[in-house]
Amino acid sequence: MLENYLEINIDRIRENIINIKNESRSLFCAVVKANAYGLGAVEISQNIEDIVDYFAVARLQEAISLRENKITKPILVLGYVGINDIKLCHDYNIDITIYDFDFAKEINKLNYKVNCHLALDTGHSRLGFRNFEINKINKLKELKSLNIIAAFSHFATADEEDSYYTDYQYKVFNEMLDAINFDLDFVHISNSSGAMKHRIYKNMIRVGLAMYGLYPSDVVKNDSDIKLSRSFNLYSTVSFVKNIKQGTAVSYGRTFIAEKDMKIATITIGYADGYFRAFSNVGEVYIDGKPCRVLGRVCMDQIMVDVSNLDVKIGDRVEVYKDIDLEASKASTISYELMTSISPRVNRRYIRNGKYLKTHNNLGEIYES
């Protein structure tokens, strides 16, 4: 039942982490939100916990899932946690983000001692106290149930060539830290790009995409001395091969009409698996190392590709994102979105110490190897 599967090499993830840590010499926060960017948060976290210092997620349920699967290192929820869920943060020892004074007062009334990180908005304009709210930040010291241990911010353009705005944000961050009256255990601001391109480390770096072996941009790749190894590949399967005549229409809407006699293959992946409909007529997959263009519209469960002049048969393996950044550009998106959009019904197959560890199928069952 491996028509479509993600093969995830945990050895390479560990290698990437170690390479980044050796350069930064700071605490390492592994960003495993969105199911570890689609690769599997529980499995990856269990296999890297010994070499990281922190985990970061976006939703409380993601953090609880890690705790229930025996992850003991600190976990930070980067986003919103509802007032009715604060007890769970206390019970599971999960750090929360504080970014609004009135909401912080409501949390304090619950009398559950929780570890908190102050979010400082230095120019990303997502979550966080702004630099004219220093008085509000300092008044948080009156809220005794909030154990404020850290402060952080987030870069908006660290993956771009022009470093002006990153330098500006870093300046605002340091000015805000100087102005607040907290004895913080540590602070953190750098994402993968901030650490790798700008070499801004502070006490901790938060690394997501780079941990999985992709560079946030070509700029970061060219400006960093850190070598990353891509840790995953998405594979599909040839389900049918046939010859078609000139003038034959392919797929819904007849958006592709064969201009000559050709051979096409049907592949067992579609937009329900996370392969975007935007790849219609422009996407490319690889069979036996050769590029095969998507013909016609991507279907829910299948695509058709051009295999003219190739020796292809039913059951052959198909590599879906040989160059994931290039394919993302064809769909006017980024590699992050392609990764996180891969459907749960696509099997995840894990490699550790050069051997297959286990495979998760679409029902959540585990096949031990």
C-alpha positions, 0 to 999 in steps of 0.5 A, spaced: 500 500 500 505 504 498 502 507 491 504 514 494 509 515 500 514 520 503 521 517 504 524 521 510 531 520 512 532 522 519 540 521 519 540 527 514 535 531 519 540 530 525 546 531 520 543 538 518 542 540 526 549 538 528 552 542 522 547 548 524 549 547 532 556 547 530 556 554 527 551 557 532 554 555 538 547 556 541 541 553 544 537 549 538 529 550 538 527 545 533 521 547 529 516 542 528 509 545 527 505 543 521 507 536 523 514 537 522 512 541 515 509 535 513 514 530 515 511 527 521 512 531 528 512 525 533 517 521 529 522 526 528 521 529 535 523 522 538 529 521 533 532 528 535 530 530 542 537 528 544 541 533 540 536 539 541 534 543 546 527 546 545 521 544 540 516 549 537 509 548 535 504 553 532 498 549 536 497 547 543 494 540 540 501 539 536 505 540 543 500 535 547 501 530 541 509 531 543 508 530 550 503 524 549 508 521 545 514 521 551 517 528 548 520 531 555 524 537 552 521 544 553 515 546 548 513 553 546 507 554 542 508 560 538 501 562 537 494 563 540 492 559 546 485 559 548 483 561 555 480 555 557 486 551 555 491 554 559 490 549 565 492 544 559 499 548 558 500 547 566 498 540 566 503 538 560 508 543 562 508 547 555 510 554 554 506 559 552 506 566 548 504 572 551 503 578 546 497 582 549 496 585 556 489 584 557 489 577 555 495 576 560 491 578 565 485 573 564 490 568 564 493 570 570 486 570 574 486 562 573 492 561 578 496 556 573 503 557 573 505 557 566 512 558 563 511 564 558 515 567 552 514 575 551 513 576 543 516 582 541 513 585 534 519 588 531 516 589 524 513 582 522 506 585 524 503 578 526 503 577 534 507 581 539 508 587 543 510 593 539 516 598 542 511 603 544 508 598 549 514 598 554 510 600 560 505 594 558 510 589 558 513 591 564 506 591 568 506 584 566 511 583 572 505 584 577 502 577 574 505 572 578 502 566 575 506 568 569 513 565 569 516 569 564 522 566 562 524 569 555 522 574 549 523 573 542 521 576 535 521 574 528 524 576 522 520 578 516 525 578 510 532 575 513 532 570 506 532 576 502 538 579 499 537 586 502 539 586 509 536 593 511 530 591 514 533 585 518 538 590 521 532 594 523 528 589 526 534 586 530 536 593 532 528 594 535 529 587 538 535 589 542 532 596 544 526 593 547 530 588 551 534 594 554 527 597 556 524 592 559 525 590 566 525 582 566 531 578 568 530 573 562 533 566 562 534 567 554 532 570 548 531 568 541 529 571 534 533 568 528 529 563 524 533 559 519 535 565 515 537 569 521 541 564 523 544 561 517 545 568 512 545 573 518 549 569 523 544 572 529 544 567 534 542 570 541 541 565 546 537 560 542 535 559 534 529 557 531 530 552 525 525 549 521 526 548 514 533 548 514 533 542 519 529 538 514 535 540 508 532 546 504 534 553 504 529 558 505 532 562 498 537 561 494 540 568 497 541 564 504 544 558 500 549 562 497 551 566 503 551 561 508 557 556 509 553 551 512 551 545 508 544 542 508 542 535 506 535 534 503 532 529 508 525 527 504 523 525 497 516 524 495 514 518 491 508 516 487 507 510 482 505 509 474 498 505 474 497 505 467 501 506 460 498 507 453 499 510 446 494 516 444 493 519 437 494 526 435 488 530 437 486 526 443 484 530 449 487 529 456 483 530 463 478 534 465 476 540 461 480 538 455 486 543 456 491 539 453 490 536 446 496 532 443 499 535 437 502 529 435 502 521 437 505 520 444 505 515 449 502 517 456 502 514 463 497 515 469 500 516 476 497 515 482 497 522 485 493 528 485 490 534 489 487 530 494 494 527 496 497 535 496 499 535 489 496 542 487 491 543 481 496 549 479 501 543 476 496 542 471 500 542 464 506 545 467 508 540 473 514 535 472 515 529 475 521 524 474 521 517 472 528 513 471 531 520 472 527 523 466 523 529 466 515 527 465 511 533 464 504 533 467 499 533 461 492 536 462 489 538 469 491 534 475 485 530 478 483 528 485 487 522 485 491 521 479 495 525 473 497 524 466 504 525 464 508 525 457 513 518 457 514 519 450 520 515 448 521 512 455 521 505 457 515 505 462 511 500 465 506 499 470 509 499 477 514 504 476 516 509 481 515 516 480 519 522 483 514 527 484 519 533 487 526 532 484 527 540 485 522 542 490 523 549 489 523 549 482 516 546 482 514 551 487 515 556 483 511 553 477 505 553 482 507 560 484 508 558 491 514 556 496 517 549 498 514 550 505 507 550 502 508 544 498 511 540 504 505 542 509 500 540 503 502 533 503 496 529 505 495 525 511 493 519 506 500 519 503 504 514 507 510 516 511 516 512 511 522 513 515 530 511 515 534 511 521 541 509 521 541 507 514 535 502 515 527 503 514 525 504 521 517 504 520 512 506 515 505 510 517 499 509 512 493 513 511 490 510 517 495 512 522 497 504 523 505 503 524 508 497 520 515 496 523 521 494 519 
